[in-house]
Amino acid sequence: MTTVTSVTGVDFDLPEPLLRIGGARVGAEGGATYASANPATETHVLDIAAAQRADVDAAVLAAREQFESGEWSRLSGVDRGRILTRVADLIEADAPTLAALEAVEMGKLYQDSVVGDIPAAAAAFRHFAGWADKLTGRTALMPDFGPQPRFGFTLRQPLGVLGAITPWNNPAMIAAWKLAPALAAGCTAVVKPAEDASLSTLRLAELLVEAGLPEGVVNVVPGLGPVAGAALAEHPGIDKVSFTGSLAVGRQIQSLAGDNFRKVTLELGGKAPQIIFDDADLEAAMPWIAMGNFYHQGQVCAAGTRVIAHESVVDSVVDGLVAAARSAVVGDPFEASSTMGTIVNRKQLDRILGYIEAGRSEGADLIVGGNRVDRPGYFVEPTVFRGHNDLTIAREEIFGPVATVISFRTEEEAVAIANDTKYGLNAMLYTSDLSRAHRVIARLRVGTVWVNGWGVPDPSLPWGGRGASGIGRELGQAGVEAFTEEKTVHLGL
């Protein structure tokens, strides 16, 4: 194992950059690899085994054999829950290493991961550990069928083998969101992490083994999307595909998985509105509004980059966002003074800068930011525009720290602007009027609404969207039941 020292002196070990199939660490077919890079320094980290189609076949076979003939799905829910609780404990203990891996590979602030993403990953395993012995069916009182009395009931049984394809922006946390409920239900899994952020998932796999998961329960096949991701999505040995990522790739995943009538859960991002009413407590709201735009450099599916403010407070909201942008310290993710890290790679940086240029060319008023930071690494300034909802920067998911402030006059207009999007993942609203909050919540076409705040989804409640934001729900009771089949039984008495 290789030990790395960050620019601030944080030491951490890199996991073995190999596939994990059936409990073994192996290289990819033909020795294929891809390069992992540090976006803050534009330097090479290490080469990671790049799974080929044959490797995905082997991983799915290992997961299938474990599910059909192994011990995991046959363990009692209590025993599975004990193991998943140990996973949660190990994640918490290993938070510095997991956070460092995410900082070095995709530029997320080290401290944000230590106190945010990694505890959220542990929380998911701890929550779903409690579900492992509670996936019960129900009974039904049935009328006699002719002379025969009847009794009916249902069973909830594990669905089978999960193919999980995870994104680069919150790799360990979202891997936990997919694995924890699947494992609690008794499923096995093959995980394809994003090529820009594979290391924390490889480390998570090591912790799963340390916690006591049998061989073949969780297999990890890092690799390139068009090769490993496509092979997993279309594999006939998979019972369900769960994907978090872009709308374009989600369409491909749905098409590939649909050919074999597999179940699919898709979380495809959003263009969330933040609605600020005239009676909002702006002093309390502004830190949340700014965080909704600039946290993790805007590389968050739930980012609230459409800031829809009442005309009486819109100037104050703009001033608050400008102040937050100007006070941001854009720097190395390991530096304690940094409040914003890097964009994940050059391609994404260029994409963000292209959207900023589109905002300028379409007549939006650029208030602050808009440039790449003049230093090595993929850093971009936090950016604030004033404009309207028909701008490209207000219609499309940028996945960068680019806010568009839009004004409104009436509650009806605010809701209409918020709903005027192909996405429907989440929304935030700020008001001191409880009745108004309930009215607006009911009318917003989204999966989640935050009122007077923002944050990480809680594993006890479902997470997912509508429209172009995807299909299905993760987390909560709905999330764990999605990894089961409900079987109906009719008994003649």
N, C-alpha and C positions, 0 to 999 in steps of 0.2 A: 504494500500500500504506500502511495506517495504522499508525503506531507508537504503542504504549501503554506507559505507565510504571506499574508496580505500586506498592503502598503502601510498599514497601521500596526503590524506586528501580530495580528491574529493568526494563530497556527491551526490548521485543520487538515484532515486526511481526505484524500480523494478516494472514492470507492473504486473497485476494480471495474474498468470500462468494458465489461463483457456482458453478454446475454446471460440471463438466468433462466434456465429451462429445466424443469423437473428437479430442482434442487442443485443442479450443477452450474458452474460458471464456465461458459464456453465462448469461443470466438465465432464470428459469423462465417457462413459458407464462403469459401474462397478468400478468407482473410479480409473481407471488406470492412472499411472503417470510414468514419467521417470526423471532421475536426470540430472540437469544442473551443470556442474563443471567449475571451474576456472583453465585453463591450466597453468597459471603462478605460482599457489600455490598448485595445485592438491587438492583443497578443494571443498566441496559442496557449490553450490550457492543456489539453491532451487529445489523443485520438480515441474514439469510442467505436466499439464493434457495431457495424451497420447490418442489422438483420436483413436477410434475403427471404424470398418466398419459402424456401425449404426450412429456414429457421423458424418462420412463423408456423409452418406445418408441424414442426417438432414441438413447439410450445403449446399449440392447441391440442395436440395428441396427449401431451403430459397432463394438461388441465382436464381433458376428457377422461383419461384413465383414472385420475384421482377422483373425479366426480362420480364416475360409474362404479369403480371398484375400490377406491381408497376409503380412508376413514373420515374425512372432513365432513361430508354431508350426513354421515351416520353418527357423528358425535352428538351428544345431547346439546340442546341450546345452552344449558348452563356451562358446559365445558367449552363450547365455542366462545361464550361470553367471557370466561376467565382468560382465555388466550388474547382476545381482543382488548381486554383491560390491560394486560401486560404490554401489548403493543402501544397503547396510549401512554403508559408509564415510560417506556423506552423512548418514545418520540420526545416527550418532555425533557428527559435527561439528555437527549442528543440534540436539543434545539440549537446550541451554538454551531455544531457541525452542519446540520441541515440548512441553517440560515446562511452560513458562509458559502456553502455550495451554490445556493440560489443567488447570492450577491456576486460571486465571481463569474457565474456563467450567464446570468441575464440581467444583472445590474440593479436588482432590487435592493433597497437600503437594508443593510445587515440588521440594524436595530428594529426596523419594521417587521422583518421576518421573525426575529427572536420573540417579540411581544405580540405579533399578530398572526401571520400565516401558520407558523409551526404550532403554537398553542391551539389554533383552530383545527389543524389536522389531528392533534391529540384528542380534542373535544369530540370530533366526529367518531373516532374509534371508541371512546368511552361511552358516548351516547348509544351507539348501535350495539355495543356489547350488552346493554340492557334490553335490547329488543330480541336478542338471540333466542330467548326462551319464552317469548310472548307472541310468536307468530301463529296464532290459533285460528281455527275456522269458526263457523257459527252453525246454529241449529235452526230448523224450520218446522213449524207445525203444519202438517199436510193433511188434506182430507183423504178419506179412504178412496181407493181406486176400485170401484165395484165392491166386491166382498172383502178386499184385502186392506187391512190397516197399513199405513206407511209412516216412515220416519225419515227425515232428510237432514243431512249435515254437509258441511264443506271442510276440506283440508287445505292448508297452505303448505305447498311443497317447494323446495328450491328449484329455480328455473333451469339451472345448468351452468354452462360456461359463458362467462362475460368476456367480451372484447372491449377493453377500455382504451380510448385514445385521448390523451390529455394535452392541455395547452402549455405554453411556455411561461405565461405570466404569473400563475400561482401553482406551480407544478406539484409540490408535496401536498398542499391543501386539497386541490381538486382530485388528485389521486386518492386521497383519503376519503373524499366525498363519494367516490365511486366504489372503492374497495370495501370500506367498512360496512355499509348495508348489504352488499353482495355476500361478503363473508359471514355476516350475522345470519343471513338466510340459508347458508349452507352451500352457496355457489363456489365455483373456482374461477380463476381469471387469468387472462393474458393482457398485459399492459404495454401499450406503445407510447412512451413519453415523447414529447416534442423534441426535435433534434437540437433546438437551441437551449434546452433545459432538461437534460436527462439525468444529471448527477444526483440530485436529491431523491429522485425516484429509485435509482439504483441503491442508494443508501437506505431508503425506506424498505426495500426488499430485504436487505441484510437484517434490519430490525425485526421484520416479520418472521424470519427464520429464527432469530434469537429468541423471539417470544414463544416459539413452539409450533408454528404452522408447519404441517407436514409437507414433504416434498411434492411439488407439482400444484399446490393450491394457488400460489401466485407466481406467474412467470413473467419476466420483463424482457421485451424485445426492442431496445432502442434502434432507431433506424430512420430512414428518410420516408416522408409521407407517401409519395407516389409508389414506393416499393413496399415497405413494411406495413404502413397504414392501410394501403389499399388491399394488400393480401389479407390483413386481419378483418377488415370490414366485410369482405366478400367471402370469407372462409365458411364452408358449409358446416364445420364443426363448432361454430359459435351459435349460442342460443339468443344472445342479446348483444347489441353494440351500444355503448354509451360514449358519446363524443362531445367534447367542449372545444370550441374554436370558431373559425370564421364561417360566415354564411356561405361563401363559395365552396369551401371544403365540405360543409354540412350537407349541401345538395348532393355532392358526390357520394358521401357516406350513405345517405338515405337511399340513393339509387343502387349502390353496391349491395347494401344489406337487404334491400327490399326484394331483390331477385330471389332470395331464399326464404322470404317471409319471416325474417328474424324481427324480434322486437327491437325498437330503436328509441333511445333518449338522446335528444340533441339540445345543447345549450349554445346558442349561436351569437351571443352578444346583444348589444342594444345601443340606443341613442337616448338615454334617459333624460326626462325633463326634471328640472328643479323649479318648482312653482313657489314664488315668494309673494305672499299677499301683503297688502298695505298695513295689516295689523301684526305682522311678524315681529318678533324680538330680534332685530338685526344684529345686535351685539352678540347675542347667543348663537344666532344662525350663521354668521359669516365664516367662522372656522369650519363648519360642516360644508357650507357651499363651496369654499375654496378646496377643501379636501376632496370633495366630489369631482373636482376637475383636475387636481394636480397630484393626488396620491398615486404613488407608483408611476409617476410621469404620465398619468392618464391611461396607462395600459391596464385598464380594468373594464370588464364587460358591463359592470353596473355604474360606470362613471356618469355623472350628471352634467354632461357638457352642453345641454340646452338649458340655459339659465333664463327662466321666464318670469320676469319681475313686473309687479304693478308699476304703472307709470309714475306714481307718487314716490316710489322708493328706488326706481331703477338707477338713478344717478348714484345713490348711496351704495347700491349693490356693485355697480361698476367700480366705484372708488375702493370698496372693500376688496374686490378681486385684484385690482391693480396693486394695492398695498401688499396683498399676499404674494403676488407674482414677483414684485420687486424685492421683497424680503426673503424670497426663497434662496437657499444656498445650493446651487447645482454643483455636485462634486462626486468624488469617488464614494461608492456605496459603503465602504468600510469606515469612512471618516465620520466621527461622531457629530461633527458640525454640519454635515450634509443633510439637507431636507428634501432633496430630489436627487435620484441617481441617474442611470443612463437609459437610453432606448436600447432595446434588446440587440439590434443588429443594424448594419448599414441600410439594408433594404427597407426596414421599418422607418428608419430615420428619414430616408429620402421620400417615403410615402407621406410622412407627417409634413415635411417641408413642402411637398407638392400640394397638400390640402391648404396649407397656409397661403401659398401663392394663389390658389383658386379663390380663397376668401378675398384677397386683395383685388384680383382681377374682376370679381363679380360685384365689387363696390362696397363690401363690408368695411366698417371703420376699425382699423387695427389700432387698439389702444395701447398695448404694451406687448413686448416680446416679438416673436416671429422669426427668430434667427437661430442658427446652430451656434452653440457656444464655441468660442475660439480656443480650443484646447484639444489634445488627443482624446479619443473616445467619442461615443455617439450621444452627445449631450445636446439638448435643445432647450431654449428658453421657455418658461411658462408663458402662454399667450392668451390674450383676451381680445375678442372682437365684439363690436356692437353691430347688430344686423337684424335679419328677419328669418322666418322659418323656411323660406324657399331657397336659401343659399345651400350650395353643396356642403359647406361645413356644418350646416344644421340638419342636413338630410342623411349624411353618410357617417358611419362609424369610423372615426379617425384613429382611435387607439393611441392617442397622444395628448399632451397637456394643452389642449386648445379649447377654450370656452367661447361660446357664442351667446351673448346677452340679447334677449328679445323682450320688448315691453308689451303689456296688455292693459286693458281698461276694466274689463268686467270678468267675473268668475266664469261665465259661459265662454268668453273668448280664451281665457287661460286654459280651460279644459279642452277646447277645440284645438288649440295649438299643440298642447301636450299629446293629444291623440292623433295628430296629423303626422304620422310616421309609419313606416312598415314594421318597425320594431315594437316590442311590447314586453320587455323584461322587467323593468322596475321604474319607479318614480319617487321623487321626494317632494314634500310640500311643507311650507312653513307658514303657520298661522297660530293665533291665540284663540281663535273661535272654534270651539269643539264641534258645533253643529256644521260649520262650513267644512271642517276636516272630514266629517262623515259623509257629507254630500259629495265632496270631490273624490274621496276614496272610491265610492260606489260607481263613479262615472269614468274613472281612469281605466283604460284597456291595457293593463299590465298584470304581471304575476305577483309583484311585491310593491308595497308602498311604505316608505319611511315617512314619519311625521316628526318634524322638528329635529331631525338628525339623520345620520347615515352610518353604515358600518358593515361588518362582516356578517353574512347570513348565519343564523343559528341552526345547528343540526337538528333541533327539535321541530323546526318548521320547514315546510316544503319550499323549494327554490326552483324557479323555471319561468318561462315566459310564454308568450303567444305570438302569432304572426311570424315574422322573420326571426324572432328571438328563439324559436325552437319548438320542440315537441316533448311533452312529458315533464315530470318533476323529479328532482333529486332532493335528498334530505327528508326529514320528518317521516311520519307513518307512511305517506304515499311513496316516499323514496325507497323504503325497505320492502314494502309490499310489491313494488315494481320488479323485484328480483325473485318473486314467487309466482307459481301458478295456483290458482284456486280450483280445486277439484270438487265437483259435486257428487254426492253419494245419495242414492235412493234405496232405502231398505224396506223390503216387504216383510211385514211382521206376521 
